[in-house]
Amino acid sequence: MKRINWVLVLLILVGFVIGSCIGTCFPGTFLNYGESFGLSQPMVLNLGFFIITFGLEINITIASILGVIISLVVYRFIR
């Protein structure tokens, strides 16, 4: 069984966040071109005494992909 390298996972998530921030700084450019995946409306499970709401939407843009690539390059340098 392989170990999960948590630094790599954390850097990839940070890359998505930084890429998303870069995309919002430059609205209307090619960096915001992308696709959304997931549930557009949350699913609700009502058990009477307990209500659970499920929802997840992932927005992948060119800026977020660039952020992930930059984070992978940083990972190669710190490893």
GROMACS elastic network, one bead per residue, 0.5 to 0.9 nm:
[ bonds ]
;  ai    aj funct       b0    kb
    3     6     6  0.88528   500
    4     7     6  0.88424   500
    4     8     6  0.85046   500
    4     9     6  0.81698   500
    5     8     6  0.55869   500
    5     9     6  0.66605   500
    5    10     6  0.88868   500
    6     9     6  0.50387   500
    6    10     6  0.60132   500
    6    11     6  0.84734   500
    7    10     6  0.50994   500
    7    11     6  0.60589   500
    7    12     6  0.85940   500
    7    75     6  0.80789   500
    8    11     6  0.50919   500
    8    12     6  0.61614   500
    8    13     6  0.86726   500
    8    71     6  0.84379   500
    8    72     6  0.77055   500
    8    75     6  0.67217   500
    9    12     6  0.51997   500
    9    13     6  0.63347   500
    9    14     6  0.86712   500
   10    13     6  0.51858   500
   10    14     6  0.61607   500
   10    15     6  0.85331   500
   11    15     6  0.59972   500
   11    16     6  0.86716   500
   11    68     6  0.78465   500
   11    71     6  0.56144   500
   11    72     6  0.73894   500
   11    74     6  0.83372   500
   11    75     6  0.73223   500
   12    16     6  0.63495   500
   12    17     6  0.87682   500
   12    67     6  0.80884   500
   12    68     6  0.54392   500
   12    69     6  0.84199   500
   12    71     6  0.60065   500
   12    72     6  0.71233   500
   13    16     6  0.51402   500
   13    17     6  0.63879   500
   13    18     6  0.87093   500
   13    68     6  0.77588   500
   13    71     6  0.88052   500
   14    17     6  0.50591   500
   14    18     6  0.60692   500
   14    19     6  0.83986   500
   14    67     6  0.79682   500
   14    68     6  0.78679   500
   14    71     6  0.74978   500
   15    18     6  0.51654   500
   15    19     6  0.59152   500
   15    20     6  0.84087   500
   15    64     6  0.67754   500
   15    65     6  0.79592   500
   15    66     6  0.78757   500
   15    69     6  0.75723   500
   15    70     6  0.69563   500
   15    71     6  0.53314   500
   15    72     6  0.83898   500
   16    19     6  0.51156   500
   16    20     6  0.60711   500
   16    21     6  0.86456   500
   16    60     6  0.83278   500
   16    63     6  0.82464   500
   16    65     6  0.70655   500
   16    66     6  0.84231   500
   16    67     6  0.56896   500
   16    68     6  0.58368   500
   16    71     6  0.88435   500
   17    20     6  0.50725   500
   17    21     6  0.62604   500
   17    22     6  0.86909   500
   17    64     6  0.71664   500
   17    67     6  0.76923   500
   18    21     6  0.50191   500
   18    22     6  0.62027   500
   18    23     6  0.85970   500
   18    63     6  0.84395   500
   18    64     6  0.71652   500
   18    67     6  0.59565   500
   18    68     6  0.86017   500
   19    22     6  0.50254   500
   19    23     6  0.61617   500
   19    24     6  0.87310   500
   19    61     6  0.81719   500
   19    62     6  0.80787   500
   19    65     6  0.69486   500
   19    66     6  0.63985   500
   19    68     6  0.74092   500
   20    24     6  0.63391   500
   20    25     6  0.87358   500
   20    32     6  0.85457   500
   20    59     6  0.88179   500
   20    60     6  0.85660   500
   20    61     6  0.76607   500
   20    63     6  0.62272   500
   20    64     6  0.53552   500
   20    67     6  0.79712   500
   21    24     6  0.51720   500
   21    25     6  0.62997   500
   21    26     6  0.89374   500
   21    63     6  0.83876   500
   21    64     6  0.84952   500
   22    25     6  0.51123   500
   22    26     6  0.66192   500
   22    31     6  0.81912   500
   22    63     6  0.64358   500
   22    64     6  0.80926   500
   22    67     6  0.84957   500
   23    26     6  0.54335   500
   23    27     6  0.65482   500
   23    29     6  0.82158   500
   23    30     6  0.89387   500
   23    31     6  0.56772   500
   23    32     6  0.54886   500
   23    61     6  0.78939   500
   23    62     6  0.81669   500
   23    63     6  0.54306   500
   23    64     6  0.75514   500
   24    27     6  0.56208   500
   24    31     6  0.89252   500
   24    32     6  0.76829   500
   26    29     6  0.61581   500
   26    30     6  0.89268   500
   26    31     6  0.74629   500
   26    32     6  0.79462   500
   27    30     6  0.86449   500
   27    31     6  0.80335   500
   27    32     6  0.68419   500
   28    31     6  0.80089   500
   28    32     6  0.68837   500
   28    33     6  0.88162   500
   29    32     6  0.60924   500
   29    33     6  0.77524   500
   30    33     6  0.54523   500
   30    62     6  0.74966   500
   30    63     6  0.85825   500
   31    34     6  0.82051   500
   31    61     6  0.66642   500
   31    62     6  0.50293   500
   31    64     6  0.83811   500
   32    60     6  0.89066   500
   32    61     6  0.55882   500
   32    62     6  0.63135   500
   32    63     6  0.65268   500
   32    64     6  0.88168   500
   33    60     6  0.85126   500
   33    61     6  0.54812   500
   33    62     6  0.61103   500
   33    63     6  0.82929   500
   34    59     6  0.71737   500
   34    60     6  0.55126   500
   34    62     6  0.63073   500
   34    63     6  0.88779   500
   35    58     6  0.83700   500
   35    59     6  0.59006   500
   35    60     6  0.55776   500
   35    61     6  0.65367   500
   36    40     6  0.89356   500
   36    57     6  0.67504   500
   36    58     6  0.55633   500
   36    60     6  0.62412   500
   36    61     6  0.85517   500
   37    40     6  0.82485   500
   37    56     6  0.84101   500
   37    57     6  0.56137   500
   37    58     6  0.51478   500
   37    59     6  0.63783   500
   37    60     6  0.80597   500
   38    41     6  0.89665   500
   38    55     6  0.78695   500
   38    56     6  0.56004   500
   38    58     6  0.61362   500
   38    59     6  0.87197   500
   39    42     6  0.62386   500
   39    43     6  0.80296   500
   39    54     6  0.87234   500
   39    55     6  0.59506   500
   39    56     6  0.56967   500
   39    57     6  0.56806   500
   39    58     6  0.89054   500
   40    55     6  0.78791   500
   40    56     6  0.79406   500
   40    57     6  0.67650   500
   41    55     6  0.69994   500
   41    56     6  0.88197   500
   42    53     6  0.64090   500
   42    54     6  0.54545   500
   42    56     6  0.76026   500
   43    52     6  0.83478   500
   43    53     6  0.57192   500
   43    54     6  0.50776   500
   43    55     6  0.63456   500
   44    51     6  0.70515   500
   44    52     6  0.58102   500
   44    54     6  0.62925   500
   44    55     6  0.87880   500
   45    50     6  0.82883   500
   45    51     6  0.57271   500
   45    52     6  0.50914   500
   45    53     6  0.62555   500
   45    54     6  0.80429   500
   46    49     6  0.76940   500
   46    50     6  0.62896   500
   46    52     6  0.65027   500
   46    53     6  0.85122   500
   47    50     6  0.52156   500
   47    51     6  0.59893   500
   47    52     6  0.82400   500
   48    51     6  0.70712   500
   59    64     6  0.86579   500
   60    63     6  0.82078   500
   60    64     6  0.61843   500
   60    65     6  0.72161   500
   61    64     6  0.52188   500
   61    65     6  0.63779   500
   61    66     6  0.87124   500
   62    65     6  0.50797   500
   62    66     6  0.62238   500
   62    67     6  0.86421   500
   63    66     6  0.50556   500
   63    67     6  0.62219   500
   63    68     6  0.87638   500
   64    68     6  0.62776   500
   64    69     6  0.86662   500
   65    68     6  0.51018   500
   65    69     6  0.62646   500
   65    70     6  0.86609   500
   66    69     6  0.50578   500
   66    70     6  0.61912   500
   66    71     6  0.86022   500
   67    70     6  0.51181   500
   67    71     6  0.61802   500
   67    72     6  0.86891   500
   68    72     6  0.61830   500
   68    73     6  0.86734   500
   69    72     6  0.51038   500
   69    73     6  0.63359   500
   69    74     6  0.87083   500
   70    73     6  0.51092   500
   70    74     6  0.62630   500
   70    75     6  0.86346   500
   71    75     6  0.61301   500
   71    76     6  0.87299   500
   72    76     6  0.63393   500
   72    77     6  0.88117   500
   73    76     6  0.51688   500
   73    77     6  0.65267   500
   73    78     6  0.89233   500
   74    77     6  0.51468   500
   74    78     6  0.63089   500
   74    79     6  0.85975   500
   75    78     6  0.52273   500
   75    79     6  0.59758   500
   76    79     6  0.53302   500
